[in-house]
């Protein structure tokens, strides 16, 4: 669990450094670079580190009340990502089914029942939402 906490603190420090760089930069090119690093590198890594720490907290053998609450709280980003993935996948599947079976829209460029990544997003999202708050033992994960 110490490595998960260390990872989370390191990414928070990285984000603080990037925020400081954004605040102190006057050159427009560097400001854009720092902002893009913050949004597209820092925040996704923060979410993954948050999810990893939540998984580690839920995996503890004898957690304290605070560790149980934090483990459940840290599962929310994973559940949100899973639910978002399900919604996007169902939207893709619904769009394809509507255009294949009801009425083809001019914006639709796919063929008959070309579902693409939609079903995979639904399956991935259901899995992530299901395990977001699940308590695992160390033996199951190893």
C-alpha positions as a Markdown table, in Angstrom:
| # | Residue | x | y | z |
|---|---|---|---|---|
| 1 | Unk | 0.0 | 0.0 | 0.0 |
| 2 | Unk | 2.9 | 2.3 | 0.6 |
| 3 | Unk | 3.8 | 2.3 | -3.1 |
| 4 | Unk | 0.2 | 3.3 | -4.0 |
| 5 | Unk | 0.3 | 6.2 | -1.6 |
| 6 | Unk | 3.8 | 7.2 | -2.9 |
| 7 | Unk | 2.5 | 7.1 | -6.5 |
| 8 | Unk | -0.5 | 9.3 | -5.6 |
| 9 | Unk | 1.6 | 11.8 | -3.8 |
| 10 | Unk | 4.1 | 11.9 | -6.6 |
| 11 | Unk | 1.4 | 12.7 | -9.2 |
| 12 | Unk | -0.1 | 15.3 | -6.9 |
| 13 | Unk | 3.3 | 16.9 | -6.6 |
| 14 | Unk | 3.7 | 16.7 | -10.4 |
| 15 | Unk | 0.3 | 18.4 | -10.9 |
| 16 | Unk | 1.3 | 21.1 | -8.4 |
| 17 | Unk | 4.5 | 21.7 | -10.3 |
| 18 | Unk | 2.6 | 21.9 | -13.6 |
| 19 | Unk | 0.1 | 24.3 | -12.0 |
| 20 | Unk | 3.0 | 26.5 | -10.8 |
| 21 | Unk | 4.4 | 26.4 | -14.3 |
| 22 | Unk | 1.1 | 27.4 | -15.7 |
| 23 | Unk | 0.8 | 30.3 | -13.3 |
| 24 | Unk | 4.3 | 31.7 | -13.8 |
| 25 | Unk | 4.6 | 31.3 | -17.6 |
| 26 | Unk | 4.1 | 34.3 | -19.8 |
| 27 | Unk | 5.1 | 32.7 | -23.1 |
| 28 | Unk | 2.0 | 31.4 | -24.9 |
| 29 | Unk | 3.7 | 28.3 | -26.4 |
| 30 | Unk | 5.0 | 27.1 | -23.0 |
| 31 | Unk | 1.7 | 27.9 | -21.4 |
| 32 | Unk | 0.0 | 25.7 | -23.9 |
| 33 | Unk | 2.5 | 22.9 | -23.4 |
| 34 | Unk | 2.1 | 23.0 | -19.6 |
| 35 | Unk | -1.7 | 23.1 | -19.8 |
| 36 | Unk | -1.8 | 20.2 | -22.2 |
| 37 | Unk | 0.6 | 18.2 | -20.0 |
| 38 | Unk | -1.7 | 19.0 | -17.0 |
| 39 | Unk | -4.9 | 18.0 | -18.8 |
| 40 | Unk | -3.8 | 15.0 | -20.9 |
| 41 | Unk | -1.0 | 13.5 | -18.9 |
| 42 | Unk | -1.4 | 14.6 | -15.2 |
| 43 | Unk | -5.1 | 14.2 | -14.7 |
| 44 | Unk | -5.4 | 10.7 | -16.3 |
| 45 | Unk | -2.5 | 9.5 | -14.3 |
| 46 | Unk | -4.0 | 11.0 | -11.2 |
| 47 | Unk | -7.2 | 9.1 | -11.8 |
| 48 | Unk | -5.4 | 5.8 | -12.3 |
| 49 | Unk | -3.3 | 6.4 | -9.2 |
| 50 | Unk | -6.5 | 7.2 | -7.2 |
| 51 | Unk | -8.1 | 4.0 | -8.5 |
| 52 | Unk | -5.0 | 2.0 | -7.6 |
| 53 | Unk | -4.9 | 3.3 | -4.1 |
| 54 | Unk | -8.6 | 2.5 | -3.6 |
| 55 | Unk | -8.0 | -1.0 | -4.8 |
| 56 | Unk | -5.1 | -1.4 | -2.3 |
| 57 | Unk | -7.3 | 0.0 | 0.5 |
| 58 | Unk | -10.1 | -2.4 | -0.3 |
| 59 | Unk | -7.6 | -5.3 | -0.4 |
| 60 | Unk | -6.3 | -4.8 | 3.2 |
| 61 | Unk | -6.8 | -7.7 | 5.6 |
| 62 | Unk | -8.0 | -5.8 | 8.7 |
| 63 | Unk | -8.8 | -2.3 | 7.6 |
| 64 | Unk | -9.7 | 0.5 | 10.1 |
| 65 | Unk | -13.0 | 2.4 | 9.7 |
| 66 | Unk | -11.1 | 5.2 | 8.0 |
| 67 | Unk | -9.5 | 2.8 | 5.5 |
| 68 | Unk | -12.8 | 1.2 | 4.7 |
| 69 | Unk | -14.4 | 4.6 | 4.1 |
| 70 | Unk | -11.5 | 5.8 | 1.9 |
| 71 | Unk | -11.5 | 2.5 | 0.0 |
| 72 | Unk | -15.2 | 3.0 | -0.9 |
| 73 | Unk | -14.6 | 6.7 | -1.6 |
| 74 | Unk | -11.7 | 6.0 | -3.9 |
| 75 | Unk | -13.9 | 3.6 | -5.9 |
| 76 | Unk | -16.1 | 6.4 | -7.2 |
| 77 | Unk | -13.8 | 7.5 | -10.1 |
| 78 | Unk | -13.5 | 3.9 | -11.3 |
| 79 | Unk | -17.3 | 3.5 | -11.1 |
| 80 | Unk | -17.8 | 6.8 | -12.9 |
| 81 | Unk | -15.4 | 5.7 | -15.7 |
| 82 | Unk | -17.2 | 2.4 | -16.0 |
| 83 | Unk | -20.7 | 3.9 | -16.2 |
| 84 | Unk | -19.5 | 6.5 | -18.7 |
| 85 | Unk | -18.0 | 3.7 | -20.8 |
| 86 | Unk | -21.3 | 1.8 | -20.7 |
| 87 | Unk | -23.3 | 4.9 | -21.7 |
| 88 | Unk | -21.0 | 5.6 | -24.6 |
| 89 | Unk | -21.0 | 2.0 | -25.7 |
| 90 | Unk | -24.8 | 1.8 | -25.5 |
| 91 | Unk | -25.1 | 5.1 | -27.5 |
| 92 | Unk | -22.9 | 3.7 | -30.2 |
| 93 | Unk | -24.9 | 0.5 | -30.3 |
| 94 | Unk | -28.2 | 2.4 | -30.3 |
| 95 | Unk | -27.1 | 4.7 | -33.1 |
| 96 | Unk | -26.0 | 1.8 | -35.3 |
| 97 | Unk | -29.2 | -0.2 | -34.6 |
| 98 | Unk | -31.4 | 2.8 | -35.3 |
| 99 | Unk | -29.6 | 3.5 | -38.6 |
| 100 | Unk | -29.5 | -0.2 | -39.6 |
| 101 | Unk | -33.0 | -1.1 | -38.7 |
| 102 | Unk | -35.2 | 2.0 | -38.6 |
| 103 | Unk | -34.0 | 4.9 | -40.8 |
| 104 | Unk | -30.6 | 5.7 | -42.1 |
| 105 | Unk | -29.5 | 9.2 | -41.3 |
| 106 | Unk | -27.4 | 11.2 | -43.7 |
| 107 | Unk | -24.7 | 11.6 | -41.0 |
| 108 | Unk | -24.4 | 7.8 | -40.7 |
| 109 | Unk | -21.4 | 6.5 | -42.7 |
| 110 | Unk | -21.4 | 2.9 | -41.4 |
| 111 | Unk | -22.7 | -0.2 | -43.0 |
| 112 | Unk | -25.4 | -2.7 | -41.9 |
| 113 | Unk | -24.8 | -3.5 | -38.2 |
| 114 | Unk | -21.2 | -2.2 | -37.9 |
| 115 | Unk | -21.2 | -1.9 | -34.2 |
| 116 | Unk | -17.4 | -1.3 | -33.9 |
| 117 | Unk | -16.1 | -0.7 | -30.4 |
| 118 | Unk | -19.6 | -0.2 | -28.8 |
| 119 | Unk | -20.0 | -3.7 | -27.4 |
| 120 | Unk | -16.5 | -3.8 | -26.0 |
| 121 | Unk | -17.1 | -0.5 | -24.3 |
| 122 | Unk | -20.2 | -1.9 | -22.7 |
| 123 | Unk | -18.4 | -5.0 | -21.4 |
| 124 | Unk | -15.4 | -3.1 | -20.2 |
| 125 | Unk | -17.6 | -0.5 | -18.4 |
| 126 | Unk | -19.7 | -3.1 | -16.7 |
| 127 | Unk | -16.6 | -4.9 | -15.4 |
| 128 | Unk | -15.1 | -1.6 | -14.1 |
| 129 | Unk | -18.3 | -0.5 | -12.5 |
| 130 | Unk | -18.8 | -4.0 | -10.9 |
| 131 | Unk | -15.3 | -4.2 | -9.4 |
| 132 | Unk | -15.1 | -0.5 | -8.3 |
| 133 | Unk | -16.3 | -1.3 | -4.7 |
| 134 | Unk | -15.5 | -5.0 | -4.6 |
| 135 | Unk | -13.3 | -6.2 | -1.8 |
| 136 | Unk | -10.6 | -8.5 | -3.0 |
| 137 | Unk | -8.2 | -10.6 | -1.0 |
| 138 | Unk | -4.5 | -10.6 | -1.7 |
| 139 | Unk | -4.6 | -14.3 | -2.9 |
| 140 | Unk | -7.2 | -13.4 | -5.6 |
| 141 | Unk | -5.0 | -10.7 | -7.1 |
| 142 | Unk | -1.7 | -12.5 | -7.0 |
